[in-house]
């Protein structure tokens, strides 16, 4: 009989230990699953509710450094102003370990302080659990579980803070890139107008004067006539290249007649180089100026890449516009290259592709590049409807 009683007591003790361990495991696992989907204040409230229920305490607060000052992130239970002041005073401690404090102050009898720290060990707040009646403090294993919960909570808070900082940096970088591209376009426009009104007019005048002079020199020897013809050809080439440079900087067609005509003129560079050009879709719809210049620059860079790298090939170009947005399509059957399949172009791509992708991204759209060695390259730029693409 004595042995039976001992066995029953041992089983009960073991059962209680298992219950305690299951409760600790549930505290950590269940709460950990919930925290990731919650904003900071709701996260703090959930931690307080679960921690107070776990160790039979009736109230608590979470105190953190927010915007450079210590603030109450969350509060649970009915705390009097006196109790709240007492808890906030205990939150100033920088002790890195969990503390179980038996006190008689401000109407509180027991306070458990759980520090919140970063992975580098910097303490940035505390979880404070309190009881207005004297009860037995949690044992070491329970206190360790509570501290693990606080550590998990701190990791989620720190992750959200770092994610917020990263988003803020990305917004700042995007704004800087946007300003840089705008400044670049303004500078290109200014240089184009200066060249058009200055150097281009001078070169055109020079060519006309030379033509007039040549028309009066029919009696010159053949050698001198040939030299004069060479000079006329050089002058004409200067005029032509000057106009090409101006169009490259800021095509007048884009401002006057829209994106389709500017792209068709840009495609002449492909035709002059011997490439066969086919239009798949042609949309004459006018888009906002910042959308047209962005898509034009994307097309210009794509055509530059074909001229530099694709070799002899056929080129297909498409421009479409709908209620959903605008699409620019450029593909060739040239040499191609190794490119990630069906992924938006990012900053990890080549510099030219990254700039094209950034232009599309600033409009709220994206750029896809598909290419394989020997199987050509396909570019697809998509931007949302014009009403949604204000810079």
C-alpha positions in Angstrom: 0.0 0.0 0.0 2.8 2.4 0.9 4.5 1.7 -2.5 1.2 2.4 -4.3 0.9 5.8 -2.5 4.5 6.7 -3.4 3.9 5.7 -7.1 0.8 7.8 -7.2 2.5 10.8 -5.7 5.4 10.4 -8.1 3.0 10.2 -11.1 1.1 13.3 -9.9 4.4 15.2 -9.5 5.5 14.2 -12.9 2.1 15.1 -14.4 2.3 18.6 -12.9 5.9 19.0 -14.3 4.6 18.0 -17.7 1.7 20.4 -17.4 4.1 23.2 -16.5 6.4 22.5 -19.4 3.4 22.3 -21.8 2.2 25.7 -20.5 5.7 27.2 -20.9 5.9 25.8 -24.5 2.4 27.1 -25.3 3.4 30.5 -24.0 6.3 30.7 -26.3 5.0 28.9 -29.4 1.5 30.3 -29.5 2.4 33.9 -28.7 5.4 33.8 -31.1 3.1 32.8 -33.9 0.8 35.7 -33.2 3.4 38.4 -32.8 4.7 38.6 -36.3 1.4 39.7 -37.8 0.7 42.5 -35.3 1.7 46.1 -35.1 4.0 47.1 -32.1 1.2 48.3 -29.7 -1.0 45.2 -30.3 2.1 43.0 -30.0 2.9 44.5 -26.6 -0.7 44.1 -25.4 -0.7 40.4 -26.5 2.6 39.7 -24.6 1.2 41.3 -21.5 -2.1 39.4 -21.6 -0.3 36.0 -22.1 2.4 36.7 -19.6 0.0 37.8 -16.9 -2.3 34.8 -17.5 0.8 32.5 -17.3 2.0 33.6 -13.9 -1.4 34.8 -12.4 -0.6 38.5 -12.3 -3.2 41.1 -12.9 -1.6 44.0 -14.7 1.5 45.2 -16.6 3.0 47.7 -18.9 5.6 47.7 -21.8 8.0 50.6 -21.7 10.2 51.2 -24.8 12.3 53.9 -26.4 10.2 55.4 -29.1 11.4 58.3 -31.3 14.3 58.9 -28.9 12.3 58.9 -25.6 11.0 56.4 -23.2 7.2 55.8 -23.7 4.5 53.4 -22.6 4.0 51.1 -25.6 1.1 49.0 -24.1 -0.8 48.6 -20.8 -2.9 45.8 -19.4 -5.2 45.6 -16.4 -6.7 48.2 -14.1 -3.7 50.2 -12.8 -4.2 53.1 -10.5 -2.2 56.2 -11.2 0.0 55.4 -8.1 0.6 51.9 -9.3 1.5 53.2 -12.8 4.0 55.7 -11.4 5.6 52.9 -9.4 6.0 50.6 -12.4 7.4 53.4 -14.6 10.0 54.2 -11.9 11.1 50.5 -12.0 11.4 50.6 -15.8 14.4 52.9 -15.5 16.6 50.0 -14.4 19.3 48.9 -16.9 19.8 45.4 -15.3 20.1 43.0 -18.2 18.6 40.0 -16.3 15.0 39.3 -15.5 14.1 40.4 -11.9 11.4 39.3 -9.5 10.8 42.1 -7.0 8.9 41.6 -3.7 7.9 45.1 -2.8 5.2 47.1 -0.9 5.0 50.3 -2.8 2.3 52.1 -4.7 -0.2 49.4 -3.9 2.0 46.7 -5.5 3.3 43.6 -3.8 5.1 41.8 -6.6 6.7 43.1 -9.8 8.5 41.0 -12.5 10.8 43.1 -14.7 11.8 41.6 -18.1 14.3 43.6 -20.0 14.0 44.1 -23.8 17.3 44.1 -25.6 18.7 44.1 -29.1 20.8 41.3 -30.5 23.8 43.4 -29.6 22.8 43.6 -26.0 21.5 47.2 -25.9 18.5 47.4 -23.6 15.8 49.6 -25.1 12.8 48.9 -22.8 11.1 46.6 -20.3 8.1 44.4 -19.8 6.8 45.0 -16.2 4.2 42.5 -14.8 2.6 43.4 -11.4 0.3 42.0 -8.7 -1.5 44.1 -6.1 -1.7 41.1 -3.8 1.1 39.1 -2.3 1.5 35.8 -4.2 4.3 33.3 -4.6 6.8 34.5 -7.2 7.4 32.3 -10.3 10.1 29.6 -10.0 13.3 29.9 -12.0 12.0 27.9 -15.0 8.8 30.0 -15.3 10.9 33.2 -15.0 13.2 31.9 -17.7 10.2 31.2 -20.0 8.9 34.8 -19.4 12.4 36.2 -20.3 12.4 34.0 -23.4 9.0 35.5 -24.3 10.4 39.0 -23.7 13.4 38.2 -25.9 11.1 37.0 -28.7 9.0 40.2 -28.3 12.2 42.3 -28.5 13.3 40.5 -31.6 10.0 41.2 -33.3 10.1 44.9 -32.3 13.7 45.2 -33.6 12.8 43.5 -36.8 9.9 45.8 -37.4 12.1 48.8 -36.6 14.8 47.7 -39.0 12.2 47.0 -41.7 10.8 50.5 -41.2 14.3 52.0 -41.4 14.9 50.0 -44.6 11.6 51.2 -46.2 12.5 54.8 -45.2 15.9 54.4 -46.8 14.4 52.9 -50.0 11.9 55.8 -50.1 14.8 58.3 -49.7 16.9 56.5 -52.4 13.9 56.5 -54.7 13.3 60.2 -54.2 17.0 60.9 -54.8 17.0 58.8 -58.0 13.8 60.6 -59.1 15.4 64.0 -58.5 18.6 62.9 -60.3 16.7 61.7 -63.4 14.7 64.9 -63.4 17.8 67.0 -63.2 19.4 64.9 -65.9 16.4 65.5 -68.2 16.5 69.2 -67.4 20.2 69.4 -68.2 19.7 67.4 -71.4 16.9 69.7 -72.5 19.0 72.8 -71.8 22.0 71.4 -73.6 19.8 70.4 -76.6 18.3 73.8 -76.9 21.7 75.5 -76.5 23.1 73.2 -79.3 20.1 73.8 -81.5 20.2 77.6 -81.2 24.0 77.8 -81.3 26.3 75.2 -82.7 23.7 73.6 -85.0 22.7 76.9 -86.5 26.4 77.8 -87.1 27.1 74.4 -88.7 24.0 74.8 -91.0 25.1 78.3 -92.0 28.6 77.1 -92.7 27.3 74.3 -94.9 25.1 76.7 -96.9 27.9 79.1 -97.3 30.2 76.3 -98.6 27.5 75.2 -101.0 27.1 78.7 -102.3 30.9 79.1 -102.7 31.1 75.7 -104.5 28.5 76.8 -107.0 30.8 79.6 -108.0 33.9 77.5 -108.4 33.0 75.4 -111.5 36.2 76.4 -113.2 38.6 75.1 -110.6 40.9 72.2 -111.5 39.6 68.7 -110.8 41.8 68.2 -107.8 40.6 71.3 -106.1 37.0 70.5 -106.9 37.4 67.1 -105.4 38.9 68.7 -102.2 36.0 71.1 -102.1 33.6 68.2 -102.4 35.2 66.5 -99.5 34.9 69.7 -97.4 31.2 69.9 -98.3 30.7 66.3 -97.3 32.4 66.9 -93.9 30.3 69.9 -93.3 27.1 68.0 -94.1 28.2 65.2 -91.8 28.7 67.7 -89.0 25.2 69.1 -89.5 23.7 65.6 -89.6 25.6 64.4 -86.5 24.8 67.6 -84.6 21.1 67.0 -85.3 21.4 63.4 -84.2 23.1 64.6 -80.9 20.3 67.1 -80.3 17.6 64.4 -80.9 19.4 62.0 -78.6 19.5 64.7 -75.8 15.9 65.8 -76.2 14.0 64.7 -79.4 11.7 67.5 -80.6 9.4 64.9 -82.0 8.7 63.6 -78.5 7.5 67.0 -77.3 5.6 67.9 -80.5 4.1 64.6 -81.8 4.4 62.1 -78.9 6.1 58.9 -78.0 5.2 56.8 -81.1 6.7 59.2 -83.6 9.8 59.7 -81.4 10.3 55.9 -81.2 9.8 55.5 -84.9 12.5 58.1 -85.5 14.8 56.3 -82.9 14.2 53.0 -84.8 15.8 54.7 -87.9 19.1 54.1 -86.1 18.4 50.4 -86.3 17.4 50.6 -90.0 20.5 52.6 -90.8 22.6 49.9 -89.2 21.0 47.2 -91.4 18.5 45.8 -88.9 15.0 44.9 -90.0 12.4 46.6 -87.9 8.8 45.5 -87.5 6.1 47.3 -85.5 3.9 44.9 -83.6 1.6 47.5 -82.0 1.3 51.3 -82.6 -0.5 53.5 -80.2 -0.7 57.2 -80.9 -2.3 58.1 -77.6 -0.5 60.9 -75.8 0.8 60.1 -72.3 1.9 62.5 -69.5 5.2 64.1 -70.3 7.1 62.3 -67.5 5.7 58.9 -68.7 6.6 59.6 -72.3 10.2 60.6 -71.5 10.7 57.6 -69.2 9.5 55.1 -71.8 11.5 56.9 -74.5 14.7 56.6 -72.4 14.0 52.9 -71.8 13.5 52.3 -75.5 16.6 54.4 -76.3 18.8 52.3 -74.0 17.3 49.1 -75.4 18.1 50.2 -79.0 21.6 51.2 -77.9 22.1 47.7 -76.5 20.9 46.1 -79.7 23.3 48.2 -81.8 26.2 47.3 -79.4 25.6 43.7 -78.6 22.9 41.9 -80.7 24.7 41.6 -84.0 22.7 41.3 -87.3 19.1 40.6 -86.3 15.4 41.4 -86.7 13.8 43.8 -84.2 10.2 44.0 -83.2 8.8 47.0 -81.4 5.4 47.4 -79.8 3.7 50.3 -78.0 0.2 49.9 -76.6 -2.0 51.9 -74.2 -5.2 50.9 -72.4 -7.2 51.8 -69.3 -4.8 49.6 -67.3 -1.7 51.5 -68.5 1.0 51.6 -71.2 3.3 48.9 -72.4 6.5 49.1 -74.4 7.8 46.0 -76.0 11.2 45.6 -77.7 12.6 42.2 -78.8 15.3 41.0 -81.1 16.6 37.6 -82.3 20.3 38.5 -81.9 23.1 37.1 -79.7 21.3 37.4 -76.4 22.9 36.9 -72.9 22.4 35.1 -69.6 19.5 36.9 -67.8 17.3 35.8 -64.8 14.1 34.3 -66.2 10.8 36.2 -65.8 12.0 38.5 -63.0 11.7 42.3 -62.8 14.9 44.1 -63.4 16.6 45.3 -60.2 19.7 47.1 -59.1 21.6 43.7 -59.2 21.3 43.8 -63.1 23.7 45.7 -65.4 24.0 49.4 -65.0 21.9 50.1 -68.2 19.2 47.6 -67.3 19.1 48.9 -63.7 18.6 52.4 -64.9 15.8 51.3 -67.2 14.2 49.3 -64.3 14.5 52.3 -62.0 12.7 54.5 -64.5 9.8 52.1 -64.7 9.7 51.6 -61.0 9.5 55.4 -60.4 6.3 55.4 -62.5 4.9 52.6 -60.3 5.5 50.0 -63.0 8.2 47.4 -63.7 10.6 46.2 -66.4 11.1 42.6 -67.4 14.1 41.4 -69.4 14.2 37.9 -70.9 17.3 36.7 -72.7 19.3 33.6 -73.5 22.6 33.2 -75.4 21.8 32.7 -79.1 18.0 33.3 -78.6 17.7 37.1 -78.5 16.5 39.5 -75.9 13.0 40.6 -74.9 12.2 43.8 -73.0 8.8 44.6 -71.6 8.1 47.8 -69.7 4.7 48.2 -68.1 3.5 51.3 -66.3 0.1 51.9 -64.6 -2.6 54.2 -66.0 -1.6 57.8 -66.4 -3.7 59.0 -63.5 -1.7 56.8 -61.1 1.7 57.7 -62.3 2.2 61.3 -61.1 5.8 61.7 -60.1 
